[in-house]
């Protein structure tokens, strides 16, 4: 009669089909890459702000023109 649980594996939306597992894995990889890129940009921005702050401090102290 019905395929039971194994019948669900034929459905395109089923989470255990290889195509869906691959799609989820690729989405997770893309998300991680975007997260790392954002973290890197934030780190660069913090470093740039710190350099600018040091430059301003040095200018205020008269060490650098």
PDBQT receptor file of N, H, CA, C and O in Angstrom, charges set to zero:
ATOM      1  N   UNK A   1       0.861  -1.175   0.000  1.00  0.00    +0.000 N 
ATOM      2  CA  UNK A   1       0.000   0.000   0.000  1.00  0.00    +0.000 C 
ATOM      3  C   UNK A   1       0.901   1.230   0.000  1.00  0.00    +0.000 C 
ATOM      4  O   UNK A   1       1.656   1.413  -0.955  1.00  0.00    +0.000 OA
ATOM      5  N   UNK A   2       0.860   2.084   1.027  1.00  0.00    +0.000 N 
ATOM      6  H   UNK A   2       0.247   1.935   1.803  1.00  0.00    +0.000 HD
ATOM      7  CA  UNK A   2       1.663   3.299   1.047  1.00  0.00    +0.000 C 
ATOM      8  C   UNK A   2       3.138   2.981   1.227  1.00  0.00    +0.000 C 
ATOM      9  O   UNK A   2       3.490   1.905   1.711  1.00  0.00    +0.000 OA
ATOM     10  N   UNK A   3       3.974   3.885   0.851  1.00  0.00    +0.000 N 
ATOM     11  H   UNK A   3       3.688   4.758   0.457  1.00  0.00    +0.000 HD
ATOM     12  CA  UNK A   3       5.415   3.696   0.959  1.00  0.00    +0.000 C 
ATOM     13  C   UNK A   3       5.928   3.849   2.373  1.00  0.00    +0.000 C 
ATOM     14  O   UNK A   3       7.087   3.550   2.659  1.00  0.00    +0.000 OA
ATOM     15  N   UNK A   4       5.057   4.320   3.265  1.00  0.00    +0.000 N 
ATOM     16  H   UNK A   4       4.115   4.563   3.032  1.00  0.00    +0.000 HD
ATOM     17  CA  UNK A   4       5.511   4.522   4.638  1.00  0.00    +0.000 C 
ATOM     18  C   UNK A   4       6.580   5.597   4.695  1.00  0.00    +0.000 C 
ATOM     19  O   UNK A   4       6.564   6.540   3.904  1.00  0.00    +0.000 OA
ATOM     20  N   UNK A   5       7.499   5.457   5.620  1.00  0.00    +0.000 N 
ATOM     21  H   UNK A   5       7.512   4.691   6.263  1.00  0.00    +0.000 HD
ATOM     22  CA  UNK A   5       8.556   6.468   5.802  1.00  0.00    +0.000 C 
ATOM     23  C   UNK A   5       9.439   6.592   4.569  1.00  0.00    +0.000 C 
ATOM     24  O   UNK A   5       9.816   7.698   4.182  1.00  0.00    +0.000 OA
ATOM     25  N   UNK A   6       9.768   5.475   3.957  1.00  0.00    +0.000 N 
ATOM     26  H   UNK A   6       9.462   4.577   4.271  1.00  0.00    +0.000 HD
ATOM     27  CA  UNK A   6      10.660   5.517   2.797  1.00  0.00    +0.000 C 
ATOM     28  C   UNK A   6      10.050   6.296   1.642  1.00  0.00    +0.000 C 
ATOM     29  O   UNK A   6      10.776   6.814   0.792  1.00  0.00    +0.000 OA
ATOM     30  N   UNK A   7       8.733   6.385   1.602  1.00  0.00    +0.000 N 
ATOM     31  H   UNK A   7       8.144   5.964   2.292  1.00  0.00    +0.000 HD
ATOM     32  CA  UNK A   7       8.084   7.166   0.559  1.00  0.00    +0.000 C 
ATOM     33  C   UNK A   7       8.435   8.637   0.663  1.00  0.00    +0.000 C 
ATOM     34  O   UNK A   7       8.456   9.340  -0.347  1.00  0.00    +0.000 OA
ATOM     35  N   UNK A   8       8.713   9.118   1.879  1.00  0.00    +0.000 N 
ATOM     36  H   UNK A   8       8.696   8.546   2.699  1.00  0.00    +0.000 HD
ATOM     37  CA  UNK A   8       9.053  10.525   2.068  1.00  0.00    +0.000 C 
ATOM     38  C   UNK A   8      10.397  10.868   1.442  1.00  0.00    +0.000 C 
ATOM     39  O   UNK A   8      10.633  12.024   1.091  1.00  0.00    +0.000 OA
ATOM     40  N   UNK A   9      11.280   9.887   1.296  1.00  0.00    +0.000 N 
ATOM     41  H   UNK A   9      11.087   8.948   1.580  1.00  0.00    +0.000 HD
ATOM     42  CA  UNK A   9      12.593  10.171   0.716  1.00  0.00    +0.000 C 
ATOM     43  C   UNK A   9      12.483  10.594  -0.742  1.00  0.00    +0.000 C 
ATOM     44  O   UNK A   9      13.409  11.200  -1.282  1.00  0.00    +0.000 OA
ATOM     45  N   UNK A  10      11.377  10.286  -1.375  1.00  0.00    +0.000 N 
ATOM     46  H   UNK A  10      10.625   9.793  -0.936  1.00  0.00    +0.000 HD
ATOM     47  CA  UNK A  10      11.185  10.672  -2.768  1.00  0.00    +0.000 C 
ATOM     48  C   UNK A  10      10.683  12.096  -2.896  1.00  0.00    +0.000 C 
ATOM     49  O   UNK A  10      10.731  12.669  -3.985  1.00  0.00    +0.000 OA
ATOM     50  N   UNK A  11      10.210  12.673  -1.823  1.00  0.00    +0.000 N 
ATOM     51  H   UNK A  11      10.171  12.207  -0.939  1.00  0.00    +0.000 HD
ATOM     52  CA  UNK A  11       9.689  14.033  -1.865  1.00  0.00    +0.000 C 
ATOM     53  C   UNK A  11      10.844  15.017  -2.011  1.00  0.00    +0.000 C 
ATOM     54  O   UNK A  11      11.898  14.831  -1.403  1.00  0.00    +0.000 OA
ATOM     55  N   UNK A  12      10.657  16.042  -2.795  1.00  0.00    +0.000 N 
ATOM     56  H   UNK A  12       9.801  16.194  -3.288  1.00  0.00    +0.000 HD
ATOM     57  CA  UNK A  12      11.731  17.004  -3.045  1.00  0.00    +0.000 C 
ATOM     58  C   UNK A  12      12.074  17.806  -1.794  1.00  0.00    +0.000 C 
ATOM     59  O   UNK A  12      13.195  18.300  -1.672  1.00  0.00    +0.000 OA
ATOM     60  N   UNK A  13      11.141  17.943  -0.871  1.00  0.00    +0.000 N 
ATOM     61  H   UNK A  13      10.231  17.541  -0.970  1.00  0.00    +0.000 HD
ATOM     62  CA  UNK A  13      11.388  18.753   0.317  1.00  0.00    +0.000 C 
ATOM     63  C   UNK A  13      11.998  17.969   1.467  1.00  0.00    +0.000 C 
ATOM     64  O   UNK A  13      12.333  18.553   2.497  1.00  0.00    +0.000 OA
ATOM     65  N   UNK A  14      12.146  16.687   1.319  1.00  0.00    +0.000 N 
ATOM     66  H   UNK A  14      11.873  16.212   0.482  1.00  0.00    +0.000 HD
ATOM     67  CA  UNK A  14      12.604  15.859   2.436  1.00  0.00    +0.000 C 
ATOM     68  C   UNK A  14      14.042  16.220   2.829  1.00  0.00    +0.000 C 
ATOM     69  O   UNK A  14      14.901  16.333   1.955  1.00  0.00    +0.000 OA
ATOM     70  N   UNK A  15      14.318  16.404   4.129  1.00  0.00    +0.000 N 
ATOM     71  H   UNK A  15      13.620  16.312   4.838  1.00  0.00    +0.000 HD
ATOM     72  CA  UNK A  15      15.639  16.867   4.579  1.00  0.00    +0.000 C 
ATOM     73  C   UNK A  15      16.766  15.862   4.386  1.00  0.00    +0.000 C 
ATOM     74  O   UNK A  15      17.934  16.239   4.483  1.00  0.00    +0.000 OA
ATOM     75  N   UNK A  16      16.456  14.593   4.116  1.00  0.00    +0.000 N 
ATOM     76  H   UNK A  16      15.507  14.287   4.038  1.00  0.00    +0.000 HD
ATOM     77  CA  UNK A  16      17.522  13.612   3.979  1.00  0.00    +0.000 C 
ATOM     78  C   UNK A  16      17.890  13.322   2.529  1.00  0.00    +0.000 C 
ATOM     79  O   UNK A  16      18.788  12.518   2.276  1.00  0.00    +0.000 OA
ATOM     80  N   UNK A  17      17.220  13.955   1.574  1.00  0.00    +0.000 N 
ATOM     81  H   UNK A  17      16.491  14.608   1.780  1.00  0.00    +0.000 HD
ATOM     82  CA  UNK A  17      17.628  13.719   0.190  1.00  0.00    +0.000 C 
ATOM     83  C   UNK A  17      18.992  14.360  -0.016  1.00  0.00    +0.000 C 
ATOM     84  O   UNK A  17      19.284  15.414   0.549  1.00  0.00    +0.000 OA
ATOM     85  N   UNK A  18      19.812  13.725  -0.815  1.00  0.00    +0.000 N 
ATOM     86  H   UNK A  18      19.574  12.869  -1.274  1.00  0.00    +0.000 HD
ATOM     87  CA  UNK A  18      21.177  14.206  -1.026  1.00  0.00    +0.000 C 
ATOM     88  C   UNK A  18      21.195  15.638  -1.545  1.00  0.00    +0.000 C 
ATOM     89  O   UNK A  18      22.031  16.443  -1.132  1.00  0.00    +0.000 OA
ATOM     90  N   UNK A  19      20.296  15.948  -2.430  1.00  0.00    +0.000 N 
ATOM     91  H   UNK A  19      19.618  15.294  -2.766  1.00  0.00    +0.000 HD
ATOM     92  CA  UNK A  19      20.251  17.296  -2.997  1.00  0.00    +0.000 C 
ATOM     93  C   UNK A  19      19.957  18.328  -1.908  1.00  0.00    +0.000 C 
ATOM     94  O   UNK A  19      20.558  19.403  -1.891  1.00  0.00    +0.000 OA
ATOM     95  N   UNK A  20      19.037  18.005  -1.003  1.00  0.00    +0.000 N 
ATOM     96  H   UNK A  20      18.549  17.132  -1.017  1.00  0.00    +0.000 HD
ATOM     97  CA  UNK A  20      18.701  18.940   0.071  1.00  0.00    +0.000 C 
ATOM     98  C   UNK A  20      19.817  19.047   1.101  1.00  0.00    +0.000 C 
ATOM     99  O   UNK A  20      20.074  20.130   1.627  1.00  0.00    +0.000 OA
ATOM    100  N   UNK A  21      20.480  17.934   1.393  1.00  0.00    +0.000 N 
ATOM    101  H   UNK A  21      20.271  17.055   0.966  1.00  0.00    +0.000 HD
ATOM    102  CA  UNK A  21      21.608  17.969   2.325  1.00  0.00    +0.000 C 
ATOM    103  C   UNK A  21      22.711  18.851   1.737  1.00  0.00    +0.000 C 
ATOM    104  O   UNK A  21      23.314  19.657   2.447  1.00  0.00    +0.000 OA
ATOM    105  N   UNK A  22      22.968  18.696   0.450  1.00  0.00    +0.000 N 
ATOM    106  H   UNK A  22      22.478  18.042  -0.127  1.00  0.00    +0.000 HD
ATOM    107  CA  UNK A  22      23.986  19.505  -0.221  1.00  0.00    +0.000 C 
ATOM    108  C   UNK A  22      23.590  20.981  -0.221  1.00  0.00    +0.000 C 
ATOM    109  O   UNK A  22      24.424  21.857   0.008  1.00  0.00    +0.000 OA
ATOM    110  N   UNK A  23      22.314  21.243  -0.479  1.00  0.00    +0.000 N 
ATOM    111  H   UNK A  23      21.636  20.532  -0.665  1.00  0.00    +0.000 HD
ATOM    112  CA  UNK A  23      21.834  22.631  -0.510  1.00  0.00    +0.000 C 
ATOM    113  C   UNK A  23      22.009  23.287   0.861  1.00  0.00    +0.000 C 
ATOM    114  O   UNK A  23      22.437  24.438   0.948  1.00  0.00    +0.000 OA
ATOM    115  N   UNK A  24      21.683  22.565   1.921  1.00  0.00    +0.000 N 
ATOM    116  H   UNK A  24      21.336  21.630   1.850  1.00  0.00    +0.000 HD
ATOM    117  CA  UNK A  24      21.838  23.098   3.271  1.00  0.00    +0.000 C 
ATOM    118  C   UNK A  24      23.315  23.320   3.583  1.00  0.00    +0.000 C 
ATOM    119  O   UNK A  24      23.683  24.348   4.151  1.00  0.00    +0.000 OA
ATOM    120  N   UNK A  25      24.153  22.366   3.217  1.00  0.00    +0.000 N 
ATOM    121  H   UNK A  25      23.853  21.531   2.755  1.00  0.00    +0.000 HD
ATOM    122  CA  UNK A  25      25.591  22.488   3.476  1.00  0.00    +0.000 C 
ATOM    123  C   UNK A  25      26.160  23.715   2.765  1.00  0.00    +0.000 C 
ATOM    124  O   UNK A  25      26.925  24.479   3.352  1.00  0.00    +0.000 OA
ATOM    125  N   UNK A  26      25.780  23.901   1.486  1.00  0.00    +0.000 N 
ATOM    126  H   UNK A  26      25.159  23.280   1.009  1.00  0.00    +0.000 HD
ATOM    127  CA  UNK A  26      26.271  25.062   0.737  1.00  0.00    +0.000 C 
ATOM    128  C   UNK A  26      25.790  26.366   1.361  1.00  0.00    +0.000 C 
ATOM    129  O   UNK A  26      26.543  27.337   1.428  1.00  0.00    +0.000 OA
ATOM    130  N   UNK A  27      24.548  26.394   1.815  1.00  0.00    +0.000 N 
ATOM    131  H   UNK A  27      23.935  25.605   1.761  1.00  0.00    +0.000 HD
ATOM    132  CA  UNK A  27      24.017  27.597   2.461  1.00  0.00    +0.000 C 
ATOM    133  C   UNK A  27      24.777  27.892   3.748  1.00  0.00    +0.000 C 
ATOM    134  O   UNK A  27      25.070  29.049   4.051  1.00  0.00    +0.000 OA
ATOM    135  N   UNK A  28      25.094  26.843   4.504  1.00  0.00    +0.000 N 
ATOM    136  H   UNK A  28      24.855  25.904   4.258  1.00  0.00    +0.000 HD
ATOM    137  CA  UNK A  28      25.857  27.031   5.746  1.00  0.00    +0.000 C 
ATOM    138  C   UNK A  28      27.260  27.539   5.443  1.00  0.00    +0.000 C 
ATOM    139  O   UNK A  28      27.769  28.411   6.148  1.00  0.00    +0.000 OA
ATOM    140  N   UNK A  29      27.893  27.002   4.397  1.00  0.00    +0.000 N 
ATOM    141  H   UNK A  29      27.480  26.294   3.824  1.00  0.00    +0.000 HD
ATOM    142  CA  UNK A  29      29.235  27.452   4.017  1.00  0.00    +0.000 C 
ATOM    143  C   UNK A  29      29.214  28.917   3.594  1.00  0.00    +0.000 C 
ATOM    144  O   UNK A  29      30.101  29.690   3.957  1.00  0.00    +0.000 OA
ATOM    145  N   UNK A  30      28.207  29.286   2.834  1.00  0.00    +0.000 N 
ATOM    146  H   UNK A  30      27.487  28.658   2.539  1.00  0.00    +0.000 HD
ATOM    147  CA  UNK A  30      28.077  30.675   2.385  1.00  0.00    +0.000 C 
ATOM    148  C   UNK A  30      27.877  31.594   3.575  1.00  0.00    +0.000 C 
ATOM    149  O   UNK A  30      28.467  32.673   3.640  1.00  0.00    +0.000 OA
ATOM    150  N   UNK A  31      27.047  31.169   4.514  1.00  0.00    +0.000 N 
ATOM    151  H   UNK A  31      26.568  30.293   4.460  1.00  0.00    +0.000 HD
ATOM    152  CA  UNK A  31      26.791  31.969   5.716  1.00  0.00    +0.000 C 
ATOM    153  C   UNK A  31      28.079  32.155   6.522  1.00  0.00    +0.000 C 
ATOM    154  O   UNK A  31      28.371  33.261   6.976  1.00  0.00    +0.000 OA
ATOM    155  N   UNK A  32      28.845  31.081   6.699  1.00  0.00    +0.000 N 
ATOM    156  H   UNK A  32      28.607  30.182   6.330  1.00  0.00    +0.000 HD
ATOM    157  CA  UNK A  32      30.105  31.167   7.444  1.00  0.00    +0.000 C 
ATOM    158  C   UNK A  32      31.093  32.094   6.747  1.00  0.00    +0.000 C 
ATOM    159  O   UNK A  32      31.784  32.871   7.405  1.00  0.00    +0.000 OA
ATOM    160  N   UNK A  33      31.164  32.016   5.416  1.00  0.00    +0.000 N 
ATOM    161  H   UNK A  33      30.602  31.385   4.882  1.00  0.00    +0.000 HD
ATOM    162  CA  UNK A  33      32.075  32.875   4.668  1.00  0.00    +0.000 C 
ATOM    163  C   UNK A  33      31.674  34.340   4.825  1.00  0.00    +0.000 C 
ATOM    164  O   UNK A  33      32.534  35.202   5.004  1.00  0.00    +0.000 OA
ATOM    165  N   UNK A  34      30.383  34.622   4.760  1.00  0.00    +0.000 N 
ATOM    166  H   UNK A  34      29.685  33.921   4.615  1.00  0.00    +0.000 HD
ATOM    167  CA  UNK A  34      29.912  35.994   4.941  1.00  0.00    +0.000 C 
ATOM    168  C   UNK A  34      30.201  36.481   6.351  1.00  0.00    +0.000 C 
ATOM    169  O   UNK A  34      30.590  37.632   6.550  1.00  0.00    +0.000 OA
ATOM    170  N   UNK A  35      30.009  35.601   7.330  1.00  0.00    +0.000 N 
ATOM    171  H   UNK A  35      29.693  34.666   7.169  1.00  0.00    +0.000 HD
ATOM    172  CA  UNK A  35      30.273  35.959   8.727  1.00  0.00    +0.000 C 
ATOM    173  C   UNK A  35      31.753  36.294   8.923  1.00  0.00    +0.000 C 
ATOM    174  O   UNK A  35      32.087  37.276   9.585  1.00  0.00    +0.000 OA
ATOM    175  N   UNK A  36      32.643  35.469   8.340  1.00  0.00    +0.000 N 
ATOM    176  H   UNK A  36      32.371  34.671   7.802  1.00  0.00    +0.000 HD
ATOM    177  CA  UNK A  36      34.082  35.731   8.454  1.00  0.00    +0.000 C 
ATOM    178  C   UNK A  36      34.452  37.035   7.766  1.00  0.00    +0.000 C 
ATOM    179  O   UNK A  36      35.282  37.790   8.272  1.00  0.00    +0.000 OA
ATOM    180  N   UNK A  37      33.845  37.306   6.619  1.00  0.00    +0.000 N 
ATOM    181  H   UNK A  37      33.171  36.693   6.207  1.00  0.00    +0.000 HD
ATOM    182  CA  UNK A  37      34.132  38.543   5.894  1.00  0.00    +0.000 C 
ATOM    183  C   UNK A  37      33.715  39.757   6.718  1.00  0.00    +0.000 C 
ATOM    184  O   UNK A  37      34.446  40.745   6.788  1.00  0.00    +0.000 OA
ATOM    185  N   UNK A  38      32.539  39.680   7.342  1.00  0.00    +0.000 N 
ATOM    186  H   UNK A  38      31.945  38.877   7.285  1.00  0.00    +0.000 HD
ATOM    187  CA  UNK A  38      32.064  40.781   8.181  1.00  0.00    +0.000 C 
ATOM    188  C   UNK A  38      32.985  40.977   9.374  1.00  0.00    +0.000 C 
ATOM    189  O   UNK A  38      33.318  42.111   9.718  1.00  0.00    +0.000 OA
ATOM    190  N   UNK A  39      33.402  39.886  10.011  1.00  0.00    +0.000 N 
ATOM    191  H   UNK A  39      33.132  38.964   9.731  1.00  0.00    +0.000 HD
ATOM    192  CA  UNK A  39      34.306  39.982  11.158  1.00  0.00    +0.000 C 
ATOM    193  C   UNK A  39      35.641  40.606  10.742  1.00  0.00    +0.000 C 
ATOM    194  O   UNK A  39      36.203  41.418  11.478  1.00  0.00    +0.000 OA
ATOM    195  N   UNK A  40      36.145  40.229   9.570  1.00  0.00    +0.000 N 
ATOM    196  H   UNK A  40      35.689  39.570   8.973  1.00  0.00    +0.000 HD
ATOM    197  CA  UNK A  40      37.402  40.787   9.077  1.00  0.00    +0.000 C 
ATOM    198  C   UNK A  40      37.260  42.286   8.813  1.00  0.00    +0.000 C 
ATOM    199  O   UNK A  40      38.144  43.066   9.166  1.00  0.00    +0.000 OA
ATOM    200  N   UNK A  41      36.157  42.687   8.198  1.00  0.00    +0.000 N 
ATOM    201  H   UNK A  41      35.438  42.053   7.912  1.00  0.00    +0.000 HD
ATOM    202  CA  UNK A  41      35.937  44.105   7.931  1.00  0.00    +0.000 C 
ATOM    203  C   UNK A  41      35.814  44.895   9.234  1.00  0.00    +0.000 C 
ATOM    204  O   UNK A  41      36.323  46.011   9.335  1.00  0.00    +0.000 OA
ATOM    205  N   UNK A  42      35.141  44.318  10.227  1.00  0.00    +0.000 N 
ATOM    206  H   UNK A  42      34.728  43.411  10.145  1.00  0.00    +0.000 HD
ATOM    207  CA  UNK A  42      35.026  44.980  11.526  1.00  0.00    +0.000 C 
ATOM    208  C   UNK A  42      36.387  45.123  12.193  1.00  0.00    +0.000 C 
ATOM    209  O   UNK A  42      36.683  46.153  12.798  1.00  0.00    +0.000 OA
ATOM    210  N   UNK A  43      37.212  44.090  12.081  1.00  0.00    +0.000 N 
ATOM    211  H   UNK A  43      36.971  43.253  11.589  1.00  0.00    +0.000 HD
ATOM    212  CA  UNK A  43      38.551  44.147  12.668  1.00  0.00    +0.000 C 
ATOM    213  C   UNK A  43      39.377  45.232  11.994  1.00  0.00    +0.000 C 
ATOM    214  O   UNK A  43      40.059  46.007  12.666  1.00  0.00    +0.000 OA
ATOM    215  N   UNK A  44      39.316  45.288  10.657  1.00  0.00    +0.000 N 
ATOM    216  H   UNK A  44      38.762  44.659  10.112  1.00  0.00    +0.000 HD
ATOM    217  CA  UNK A  44      40.052  46.317   9.929  1.00  0.00    +0.000 C 
ATOM    218  C   UNK A  44      39.579  47.711  10.314  1.00  0.00    +0.000 C 
ATOM    219  O   UNK A  44      40.391  48.625  10.454  1.00  0.00    +0.000 OA
ATOM    220  N   UNK A  45      38.283  47.877  10.485  1.00  0.00    +0.000 N 
ATOM    221  H   UNK A  45      37.623  47.134  10.371  1.00  0.00    +0.000 HD
ATOM    222  CA  UNK A  45      37.739  49.176  10.872  1.00  0.00    +0.000 C 
ATOM    223  C   UNK A  45      38.227  49.581  12.260  1.00  0.00    +0.000 C 
ATOM    224  O   UNK A  45      38.585  50.737  12.484  1.00  0.00    +0.000 OA
ATOM    225  N   UNK A  46      38.239  48.616  13.200  1.00  0.00    +0.000 N 
ATOM    226  H   UNK A  46      37.947  47.677  13.017  1.00  0.00    +0.000 HD
ATOM    227  CA  UNK A  46      38.751  48.923  14.549  1.00  0.00    +0.000 C 
ATOM    228  C   UNK A  46      40.217  49.335  14.489  1.00  0.00    +0.000 C 
ATOM    229  O   UNK A  46      40.621  50.288  15.155  1.00  0.00    +0.000 OA
ATOM    230  N   UNK A  47      41.022  48.617  13.690  1.00  0.00    +0.000 N 
ATOM    231  H   UNK A  47      40.694  47.843  13.149  1.00  0.00    +0.000 HD
ATOM    232  CA  UNK A  47      42.441  48.951  13.570  1.00  0.00    +0.000 C 
ATOM    233  C   UNK A  47      42.631  50.334  12.949  1.00  0.00    +0.000 C 
ATOM    234  O   UNK A  47      43.481  51.108  13.389  1.00  0.00    +0.000 OA
ATOM    235  N   UNK A  48      41.840  50.635  11.930  1.00  0.00    +0.000 N 
ATOM    236  H   UNK A  48      41.150  50.006  11.572  1.00  0.00    +0.000 HD
ATOM    237  CA  UNK A  48      41.955  51.936  11.267  1.00  0.00    +0.000 C 
ATOM    238  C   UNK A  48      41.584  53.057  12.241  1.00  0.00    +0.000 C 
ATOM    239  O   UNK A  48      42.248  54.092  12.286  1.00  0.00    +0.000 OA
ATOM    240  N   UNK A  49      40.532  52.847  13.009  1.00  0.00    +0.000 N 
ATOM    241  H   UNK A  49      39.992  52.007  12.973  1.00  0.00    +0.000 HD
ATOM    242  CA  UNK A  49      40.129  53.864  13.993  1.00  0.00    +0.000 C 
ATOM    243  C   UNK A  49      41.215  54.052  15.050  1.00  0.00    +0.000 C 
ATOM    244  O   UNK A  49      41.488  55.176  15.471  1.00  0.00    +0.000 OA
ATOM    245  N   UNK A  50      41.829  52.958  15.475  1.00  0.00    +0.000 N 
ATOM    246  H   UNK A  50      41.607  52.045  15.133  1.00  0.00    +0.000 HD
ATOM    247  CA  UNK A  50      42.889  53.050  16.475  1.00  0.00    +0.000 C 
ATOM    248  C   UNK A  50      44.081  53.829  15.915  1.00  0.00    +0.000 C 
ATOM    249  O   UNK A  50      44.671  54.653  16.614  1.00  0.00    +0.000 OA
ATOM    250  N   UNK A  51      44.437  53.563  14.635  1.00  0.00    +0.000 N 
ATOM    251  H   UNK A  51      43.958  52.894  14.067  1.00  0.00    +0.000 HD
ATOM    252  CA  UNK A  51      45.537  54.310  14.009  1.00  0.00    +0.000 C 
ATOM    253  C   UNK A  51      45.217  55.798  13.916  1.00  0.00    +0.000 C 
ATOM    254  O   UNK A  51      46.065  56.648  14.190  1.00  0.00    +0.000 OA
ATOM    255  N   UNK A  52      43.974  56.100  13.524  1.00  0.00    +0.000 N 
ATOM    256  H   UNK A  52      43.285  55.410  13.302  1.00  0.00    +0.000 HD
ATOM    257  CA  UNK A  52      43.582  57.507  13.423  1.00  0.00    +0.000 C 
ATOM    258  C   UNK A  52      43.616  58.180  14.791  1.00  0.00    +0.000 C 
ATOM    259  O   UNK A  52      44.032  59.332  14.911  1.00  0.00    +0.000 OA
ATOM    260  N   UNK A  53      43.182  57.466  15.808  1.00  0.00    +0.000 N 
ATOM    261  H   UNK A  53      42.844  56.530  15.710  1.00  0.00    +0.000 HD
ATOM    262  CA  UNK A  53      43.204  58.019  17.161  1.00  0.00    +0.000 C 
ATOM    263  C   UNK A  53      44.639  58.280  17.618  1.00  0.00    +0.000 C 
ATOM    264  O   UNK A  53      44.922  59.317  18.219  1.00  0.00    +0.000 OA
ATOM    265  N   UNK A  54      45.541  57.344  17.336  1.00  0.00    +0.000 N 
ATOM    266  H   UNK A  54      45.311  56.501  16.848  1.00  0.00    +0.000 HD
ATOM    267  CA  UNK A  54      46.952  57.539  17.692  1.00  0.00    +0.000 C 
ATOM    268  C   UNK A  54      47.538  58.720  16.921  1.00  0.00    +0.000 C 
ATOM    269  O   UNK A  54      48.303  59.511  17.473  1.00  0.00    +0.000 OA
ATOM    270  N   UNK A  55      47.178  58.834  15.648  1.00  0.00    +0.000 N 
ATOM    271  H   UNK A  55      46.557  58.191  15.199  1.00  0.00    +0.000 HD
ATOM    272  CA  UNK A  55      47.672  59.939  14.816  1.00  0.00    +0.000 C 
ATOM    273  C   UNK A  55      47.193  61.269  15.392  1.00  0.00    +0.000 C 
ATOM    274  O   UNK A  55      47.979  62.209  15.511  1.00  0.00    +0.000 OA
ATOM    275  N   UNK A  56      45.912  61.358  15.750  1.00  0.00    +0.000 N 
ATOM    276  H   UNK A  56      45.274  60.594  15.653  1.00  0.00    +0.000 HD
ATOM    277  CA  UNK A  56      45.363  62.585  16.330  1.00  0.00    +0.000 C 
ATOM    278  C   UNK A  56      46.044  62.908  17.654  1.00  0.00    +0.000 C 
ATOM    279  O   UNK A  56      46.365  64.064  17.928  1.00  0.00    +0.000 OA
ATOM    280  N   UNK A  57      46.263  61.887  18.470  1.00  0.00    +0.000 N 
ATOM    281  H   UNK A  57      46.003  60.947  18.247  1.00  0.00    +0.000 HD
ATOM    282  CA  UNK A  57      46.918  62.088  19.756  1.00  0.00    +0.000 C 
ATOM    283  C   UNK A  57      48.338  62.624  19.554  1.00  0.00    +0.000 C 
ATOM    284  O   UNK A  57      48.778  63.539  20.250  1.00  0.00    +0.000 OA
ATOM    285  N   UNK A  58      49.042  62.032  18.586  1.00  0.00    +0.000 N 
ATOM    286  H   UNK A  58      48.685  61.289  18.021  1.00  0.00    +0.000 HD
ATOM    287  CA  UNK A  58      50.408  62.475  18.306  1.00  0.00    +0.000 C 
ATOM    288  C   UNK A  58      50.414  63.929  17.787  1.00  0.00    +0.000 C 
ATOM    289  O   UNK A  58      51.283  64.723  18.145  1.00  0.00    +0.000 OA
ATOM    290  N   UNK A  59      49.432  64.251  16.943  1.00  0.00    +0.000 N 
ATOM    291  H   UNK A  59      48.726  63.605  16.652  1.00  0.00    +0.000 HD
ATOM    292  CA  UNK A  59      49.345  65.628  16.433  1.00  0.00    +0.000 C 
ATOM    293  C   UNK A  59      49.034  66.605  17.566  1.00  0.00    +0.000 C 
ATOM    294  O   UNK A  59      49.607  67.693  17.635  1.00  0.00    +0.000 OA
ATOM    295  N   UNK A  60      48.123  66.207  18.450  1.00  0.00    +0.000 N 
ATOM    296  H   UNK A  60      47.657  65.324  18.394  1.00  0.00    +0.000 HD
ATOM    297  CA  UNK A  60      47.779  67.070  19.594  1.00  0.00    +0.000 C 
ATOM    298  C   UNK A  60      48.949  67.247  20.532  1.00  0.00    +0.000 C 
ATOM    299  O   UNK A  60      49.104  68.310  21.133  1.00  0.00    +0.000 OA
ATOM    300  N   UNK A  61      49.774  66.228  20.670  1.00  0.00    +0.000 N 
ATOM    301  H   UNK A  61      49.648  65.365  20.182  1.00  0.00    +0.000 HD
ATOM    302  CA  UNK A  61      50.929  66.294  21.554  1.00  0.00    +0.000 C 
ATOM    303  C   UNK A  61      52.090  67.031  20.890  1.00  0.00    +0.000 C 
ATOM    304  O   UNK A  61      53.086  67.333  21.546  1.00  0.00    +0.000 OA
ATOM    305  N   UNK A  62      51.971  67.322  19.600  1.00  0.00    +0.000 N 
ATOM    306  H   UNK A  62      51.161  67.077  19.066  1.00  0.00    +0.000 HD
ATOM    307  CA  UNK A  62      53.026  68.043  18.893  1.00  0.00    +0.000 C 
ATOM    308  C   UNK A  62      54.153  67.162  18.413  1.00  0.00    +0.000 C 
ATOM    309  O   UNK A  62      55.181  67.679  17.978  1.00  0.00    +0.000 OA
ATOM    310  N   UNK A  63      54.006  65.872  18.472  1.00  0.00    +0.000 N 
ATOM    311  H   UNK A  63      53.171  65.451  18.826  1.00  0.00    +0.000 HD
ATOM    312  CA  UNK A  63      55.046  64.956  18.045  1.00  0.00    +0.000 C 
ATOM    313  C   UNK A  63      55.068  64.872  16.520  1.00  0.00    +0.000 C 
ATOM    314  O   UNK A  63      56.137  64.789  15.916  1.00  0.00    +0.000 OA
ATOM    315  N   UNK A  64      53.892  64.894  15.901  1.00  0.00    +0.000 N 
ATOM    316  H   UNK A  64      53.024  64.962  16.391  1.00  0.00    +0.000 HD
ATOM    317  CA  UNK A  64      53.764  64.767  14.448  1.00  0.00    +0.000 C 
ATOM    318  C   UNK A  64      52.990  65.975  13.938  1.00  0.00    +0.000 C 
ATOM    319  O   UNK A  64      52.057  66.449  14.587  1.00  0.00    +0.000 OA
ATOM    320  N   UNK A  65      53.387  66.464  12.770  1.00  0.00    +0.000 N 
ATOM    321  H   UNK A  65      54.144  66.079  12.242  1.00  0.00    +0.000 HD
ATOM    322  CA  UNK A  65      52.655  67.590  12.176  1.00  0.00    +0.000 C 
ATOM    323  C   UNK A  65      51.545  67.117  11.307  1.00  0.00    +0.000 C 
ATOM    324  O   UNK A  65      50.825  67.931  10.727  1.00  0.00    +0.000 OA
TER     325      UNK A  65
